[in-house]
Each structure stands twice: as C-alpha cells, then as structure tokens.
C-alpha cells in the first residue's frame, strides 16, 4: 500500500463560489476497481489528482494504476469530497451503511444499465434516494473505459452532467475540464434517465437511412435478378446465375447510391416550396419532413459507401473469368472469320466522357463525405460548409446523374432493353435525381429565388388589405 493520502474537503457554497479544495494535490475517491474504475483513476492521476480506491477487498483487488491506493469504502470516502461510483446499481445498497462518511459529499454516478426500462427510476435518482444527505451528479456514463484510457478524441470529448446541486455539478465539471473534456449541463437529476438511456441506443440517427438503404437494395436486387438472371433462364435457357456476385451487385450499388444522394437534397427543395406556399418561415415543417432533413448526413454517407462499392466492383471487371473468356472468344471469332473492326470515334467519346464524368462525380462525392466529418466540419466556417454541402453537392448530383445518362445513351430506344416489358434499373434510378435537379433549377429562377430569400430573412406574406411585415 502506497503512502497515505491526506483528507480533502469539498465545500459547496450556497452563494456560487464553487468547490474549494484545501489540499496541495486534490484527492478524489473511486468506488469500484473494474475496467471503468481503473481507467477513470488512471486519467485522474495523469491529470494531477491523488486517487484512492474504495473496495470490499482492498488487498485483493488486483493491480491498480501506478500512484493509486486501495482501502475500505469507509476509509476511502473520508479522504475526498468527490466520490466516483463505478459499481453496478444492484450493489448500491451497501452505501447506506456509509451515510455518515458520505454525508455532504459529491457522488458521481457513472453507471449504465444493460437495457432500457430495467428499473422504474434512474440509477442516479435511486442513489440520491438511498443517500439523501449526498449531492448526486450523473456524469461520465457516456464515456467508455477505452476512451478514458486513450484520451479525449473528437468522438468522445463531451461529458454530460445533471444534478440537483449547482455547486456539485460545478465540482464535477472542474474535474472533467482538467481531464480535457467538454462539459454539457443537462439540468436537474430528472435528466438522469435520458443520459442513462443514451449509451443504450443503437444508431438512433441511422435507423431511417439504413431502412431506406436496405429497402432500395432489396427492391433493385430482386428487380434486376428477375430481369437478368431469371429472364435469361426462362426465355433463353441460359444459366447466368454466377453474375449475381459481381455484375448484379455492380448494377444495384450505383442505383442505390444515386437515389440516396438525391434524397439528401429533395427535402430541402420540398421545404423551400412549402415556405413559398405558406409565405412564411415561422410555421413548423411536418414531422416526417423534419425527420427526413435531420438524417441527410447519414443518407449521404451511406450513399458514398454504395458509390465506393460501385468503384471497387468496376475495378474488378477486367479480372473476372467471364469477361476474359468473352473477350478471347470474340477475338478468336474475328480471327477465324478474317474480320476486322473499325474504331468508332463516337463510341470512344461516349466511353471516355462516361468515365471522366464518373471520376469527377466520385471525387466530389468523397469531398462531401470528408467535410461531413466533425473534425473537418468544425474547422470550416458556416459559409464554407454550406458552399461545399450545397453548391458542390448539387454539382455532384448533376455529374453522377450525367454519368448515368451517358451510360444509358440510346439504349432506352432498343426494344431488347425492356425485358418482360420492364425498364432497366438505371432508367428508374434517374427519375428522382432528374426531378430534384429540375426543381432546383426552378428555385434558381430570379423571381423564385428572390421570394425564397425574402421569406428566409423574415418576410411574411399577409392577407389582402394588411401591411406586409418584416420580422427581425
């Protein structure tokens, strides 16, 4: 056991003076020696605090961070004014026996439950009810032990705190700030349930985009499967089921990517026309439109993922056995029949244009994805971010749509394209982006753009006979 730590008192001043610590090096107590307790103690030691662990087995709790010491719960609680409770809720009851040692101290509850609605009240509220003489603060539960060990990063720098005592929250905020974390106050302890539910959510902002992506992928996969594989087997008697792995996937990925990219910009256009129709910006959008607009970033990132798959599948095409076999078969046939094929300049232009536009579109696609990352977007001004995501975004959509038009070229005029009287998937994929681009051009007309700008700056259309207003 290392050198004994001197007692530290944290006074909670009612006049808002903050936590006054009367020690050369502040000491904090950590209840629990599990992964979270050890990681938290290590970060506190690196920050300059003295750390004491409270454990039911002080001599058999295993290795601790260098510089920390372990002792009984009662002894550890007496040495610090801030106590981090890193134990599970079902073990809280023993702390009732420590009420005299914990009275007036700040208890930081960092616990989470394995699932939602497991208990009728939040863990922090339950702890406050067990120890009414303590100041319970819910904090640090949204951070993982791994994040604490490896230091704050852009994805895990924020610490949410809530509690009924402003002084207690300030004491916890001071500790978190010294650890290099950003503190966000979520109010009273009644917000603890929301904070405890937060880590249990599984991609809440990604659910709708993932549902859209899965739905579009499934629809176009089976659509192309029927048109290509099943049609060839039923009508032509050919088994080309091997094409499912690469050829079919390489048709579905760009289709889904283009539609999802256009879905990123369609809600903004709908919102603009809705504001024109209403003549004001002060009326809420429908809930479905609000939800749609809030998930545009996730839609765009998923669209970029499908675009990446399309690029990878395309690069694999020359390596495929089927492509090499058909190429050699075609060459051998020409040799046997002593035929030559003249170079078609028109086809050459079309092919190079198709590839060039696709490369430019994909390059801008990647740029949109990079600027949507928090570490990059935080370094941009609002005007810069808006320019990239809006103007360059529409340019990306235009290039990707043009890439699809160049791919189709005049194929839509051929009767053989419409197998079982169904249009090819790439034709269906151009419907939504073409509508989006057409509506965007309409919004760019000077008279329409001027109206939208005035509305978004506060102007409202009034009833006949009333004066027009401009709200600041």
URGI-V188653 format. One record per residue. RES is the residue in one letter. OMEGA is omega as a letter, one per 20 degrees, with the letter a starting at -180 (* if undefined). NEAR is the number of other ideal C-beta (glycine too) atoms within 12 Angstrom. D_CENTER is the distance of its C-alpha to the mean C-alpha in Angstrom with 1 decimal. Layout:
res=<RES,RES>
omega=<OMEGA,OMEGA>
near=<NEAR,NEAR>
d_center=<D_CENTER,D_CENTER>
//
This chain:
res=<X,X,X,X,X,X,X,X,X,X,X,X,X,X,X,X,X,X,X,X,X,X,X,X,X,X,X,X,X,X,X,X,X,X,X,X,X,X,X,X,X,X,X,X,X,X,X,X,X,X,X,X,X,X,X,X,X,X,X,X,X,X,X,X,X,X,X,X,X,X,X,X,X,X,X,X,X,X,X,X,X,X,X,X,X,X,X,X,X,X,X,X,X,X,X,X,X,X,X,X,X,X,X,X,X,X,X,X,X,X,X,X,X,X,X,X,X,X,X,X,X,X,X,X,X,X,X,X,X,X,X,X,X,X,X,X,X,X,X,X,X,X,X,X,X,X,X,X,X,X,X,X,X,X,X,X,X,X,X,X,X,X,X,X,X,X,X,X,X,X,X,X,X,X,X,X,X,X,X,X,X,X,X,X,X,X,X,X,X,X,X,X,X,X,X,X,X,X,X,X,X,X,X,X,X,X,X,X,X,X,X,X,X,X,X,X,X,X,X,X,X,X,X,X,X,X,X,X,X,X,X,X,X,X,X,X,X,X,X,X,X,X,X,X,X,X,X,X,X,X,X,X,X,X,X,X,X,X,X,X,X,X,X,X,X,X,X,X,X,X,X,X,X,X,X,X,X,X,X,X,X,X,X,X,X,X,X,X,X,X,X,X,X,X,X,X,X,X,X,X,X,X,X,X,X,X,X,X,X,X,X,X,X,X,X,X,X,X,X,X,X,X,X,X,X,X,X,X,X,X,X,X,X,X,X,X,X,X,X,X,X,X,X,X,X,X,X,X,X,X,X,X,X,X,X,X,X,X,X,X,X,X,X,X,X,X,X,X,X,X,X,X,X,X,X,X,X,X,X,X,X,X,X,X,X,X,X,X,X,X,X,X,X,X,X,X,X,X,X,X,X,X,X,X,X,X,X,X,X,X,X,X,X,X,X,X,X,X,X,X,X,X,X,X,X,X,X,X,X,X,X,X,X,X,X,X,X,X,X,X,X,X,X,X,X,X,X,X,X,X,X,X,X,X,X,X,X,X,X,X,X,X,X,X,X,X,X,X,X,X,X,X>
omega=<a,a,a,r,a,a,r,r,r,r,r,a,a,a,r,a,a,a,r,a,a,r,r,r,a,r,r,a,r,r,r,a,r,a,a,a,r,a,r,r,r,r,r,r,r,r,r,r,r,a,r,r,r,a,r,r,a,a,a,a,r,a,r,r,a,r,r,r,a,r,r,r,a,a,a,a,a,a,a,r,r,a,r,a,a,r,a,a,a,r,a,a,a,a,r,r,a,a,a,r,a,a,r,a,r,r,r,a,a,a,r,r,r,r,a,r,r,r,a,r,a,r,a,r,r,r,r,r,r,a,a,r,a,r,a,r,r,a,r,a,r,r,r,r,r,a,r,r,a,r,a,r,a,a,a,a,a,r,r,r,r,a,a,a,r,a,r,r,r,r,r,r,r,r,a,a,r,r,r,a,r,a,r,a,a,r,a,a,r,r,a,a,r,r,a,r,a,a,a,a,a,r,a,a,a,a,a,r,r,r,r,a,r,r,r,a,a,a,a,r,a,r,r,r,r,a,a,a,a,r,r,a,a,a,a,a,a,r,r,a,r,a,r,a,a,a,a,r,a,r,a,a,r,r,a,a,a,r,a,r,r,r,r,a,r,a,r,r,r,r,a,r,r,r,r,a,a,a,a,r,a,r,a,r,r,a,a,r,r,a,r,a,a,a,a,r,r,r,a,a,r,r,r,r,r,r,r,r,r,r,a,r,r,r,a,a,a,a,a,r,a,a,r,r,a,r,r,r,r,r,r,r,r,a,a,a,r,a,r,r,a,r,r,a,r,r,r,r,a,a,a,r,r,a,a,r,r,r,r,r,a,r,r,r,r,r,r,r,a,a,r,r,a,a,r,a,r,r,a,r,a,a,r,r,r,r,a,a,a,a,r,r,r,r,r,r,r,a,r,r,r,r,r,r,r,r,a,r,a,a,a,r,a,r,a,r,a,a,a,r,r,r,r,a,a,r,r,a,a,a,a,r,r,r,r,a,r,r,r,r,r,r,a,r,a,a,r,a,r,r,r,a,a,a,a,r,r,a,r,r,a,r,r,r,r,r,r,a,r,a,r,*>
near=<17,18,11,15,30,18,23,32,22,38,23,30,16,11,10,13,15,21,35,20,30,16,22,12,23,32,38,48,48,48,47,37,36,25,20,34,40,31,33,46,45,30,36,39,31,23,27,20,36,33,44,47,48,43,35,23,15,23,15,11,28,17,13,32,30,13,22,39,31,34,32,26,35,24,24,43,40,28,37,43,40,51,49,50,48,40,32,25,29,14,23,33,17,25,36,21,17,30,22,16,30,36,20,26,43,47,51,50,46,45,39,33,27,15,13,18,13,20,25,12,21,34,37,46,32,33,42,33,23,27,32,18,22,38,37,42,51,47,46,43,41,35,40,21,24,17,28,38,21,18,20,25,19,16,16,25,25,27,37,35,44,39,39,27,33,27,29,41,37,31,42,46,33,31,41,38,23,26,34,24,31,20,30,22,25,28,19,25,35,19,27,40,29,24,39,39,25,25,25,20,17,13,15,18,18,22,19,27,33,22,19,32,35,20,19,34,32,16,21,36,26,20,30,36,27,22,33,35,27,24,25,24,17,16,16,14,9,15,14,25,16,19,30,22,17,26,26,30,28,34,36,38,36,42,41,41,47,48,41,44,49,40,36,41,41,32,27,31,35,25,29,31,23,24,31,28,17,20,23,27,25,16,16,15,24,15,10,16,23,17,21,26,27,21,30,34,28,30,41,38,31,38,47,39,27,39,39,21,27,36,26,19,26,28,15,20,21,14,14,20,16,21,20,15,13,18,17,14,14,16,16,13,14,14,13,10,11,7,12,9,12,9,10,10,10,13,16,13,16,21,18,15,21,26,19,18,27,31,20,22,40,33,23,31,39,26,26,39,33,23,31,29,22,18,14,19,21,15,14,20,12,12,11,17,24,17,18,30,31,26,21,28,38,34,27,41,44,30,33,48,36,26,39,39,28,26,33,27,22,13,19,19,11,14,10,15,22,16,24,17,11,19,22,29,36,37,29,27,39,32,22,32,41,26,21,34,32,22,27,31,16,20,29,20,15,11,13,21,18,16,26,30,19,23,30,22,16,16,24,23,22,14,11,7,6,10,11,17,17,14,15,6>
d_center=<45.0,44.3,45.9,45.8,43.3,44.9,43.9,41.5,41.4,38.7,40.3,38.4,40.2,40.4,40.7,37.3,38.6,35.7,36.1,39.2,39.4,42.9,42.5,42.4,39.4,37.3,37.0,34.3,34.6,32.2,33.0,32.0,32.1,29.2,26.2,24.5,27.9,28.8,25.6,25.8,29.5,29.0,26.7,29.2,32.1,30.4,30.0,33.7,34.1,36.6,35.1,37.1,35.9,37.3,37.9,40.2,41.5,41.6,43.6,41.7,38.0,37.5,36.5,34.9,33.4,36.4,38.0,37.0,39.5,39.5,41.9,42.3,40.0,42.9,43.8,40.2,39.6,42.6,41.5,38.3,37.3,33.6,32.9,29.5,29.7,27.8,29.4,28.6,29.6,32.5,34.2,34.2,37.7,39.5,38.4,40.8,43.6,42.2,42.3,45.0,43.2,39.9,41.4,40.0,37.3,33.5,31.7,28.0,26.5,23.5,23.7,21.3,22.6,22.0,21.2,21.0,24.4,26.3,28.4,29.7,28.6,26.1,27.1,27.6,29.7,31.7,32.3,33.4,35.8,37.2,37.8,38.6,40.1,36.8,34.0,30.8,27.5,24.2,22.0,20.3,19.1,15.4,16.3,17.3,20.7,19.4,17.5,20.8,22.8,21.1,20.7,18.0,15.2,12.6,10.0,12.7,15.2,15.2,17.8,18.2,21.9,24.1,27.8,31.0,32.6,31.6,33.5,31.9,28.4,29.7,31.1,27.8,26.0,28.7,28.0,24.2,24.9,27.5,25.0,22.8,20.2,19.1,20.4,19.2,22.0,21.1,24.8,27.2,27.0,26.4,22.7,22.8,22.0,18.7,17.8,19.1,17.1,13.8,13.6,14.9,12.2,10.8,7.3,8.6,6.4,6.7,10.4,12.0,10.7,11.6,14.8,15.6,15.1,17.2,19.7,20.3,20.6,23.1,25.1,25.6,26.3,29.0,30.2,30.8,32.1,34.8,35.6,35.9,36.7,38.3,40.2,41.6,42.7,44.4,45.9,46.5,46.9,44.5,42.0,39.0,36.5,35.6,33.8,31.0,29.5,29.1,30.6,29.0,25.6,26.1,26.9,24.0,21.2,22.2,23.0,19.5,17.9,20.3,19.9,16.1,16.4,19.1,17.2,14.8,18.1,20.1,18.9,19.7,23.1,23.7,23.0,25.5,28.2,27.7,28.3,31.4,32.7,32.3,33.5,31.2,27.7,28.3,27.8,24.5,22.9,23.0,20.3,19.3,18.9,16.9,14.4,14.4,14.0,11.0,9.0,10.5,7.8,6.3,10.1,10.9,9.0,10.5,13.7,13.8,13.7,16.6,18.3,18.3,19.9,22.4,23.4,23.9,25.9,28.0,28.9,30.2,32.5,35.5,35.3,35.6,39.0,39.3,38.9,41.4,43.8,43.8,44.2,47.2,48.7,48.6,50.2,52.9,53.7,54.3,56.5,58.5,59.1,59.7,57.3,55.2,52.2,52.1,49.1,47.5,46.4,44.6,42.5,41.9,40.6,38.4,36.9,36.3,34.8,32.5,31.3,31.2,29.2,26.7,26.3,25.9,23.3,21.3,21.7,20.3,17.5,16.6,17.1,14.7,11.9,13.2,13.4,9.9,9.1,9.7,12.8,14.2,13.5,15.0,18.0,18.6,20.5,19.5,22.1,20.9,17.3,18.7,21.2,18.9,16.4,19.3,22.5,21.4,18.9,21.9,23.9,21.5,21.8,25.6,26.0,24.1,26.2,29.3,28.6,28.7,31.9,33.6,32.8,34.4,37.2,40.2,39.2,38.7,42.5,43.4,44.4,43.3,39.7,39.7,40.1,41.2,40.8,37.0,35.3,33.2,29.5,29.0,31.1,28.9,25.7,27.4,28.0,24.7,24.1,27.8,27.7,24.7,26.7,29.9,28.5,27.0,30.5,32.0,29.9,31.0,34.6,36.2,37.3,34.0,31.9,34.3,33.9,30.1,30.3,32.9,31.1,27.9,30.2,31.7,34.5,35.3,37.6,40.4,42.9,46.2,48.6,46.0,45.1,41.7,39.5,37.2,34.9,33.7>
//
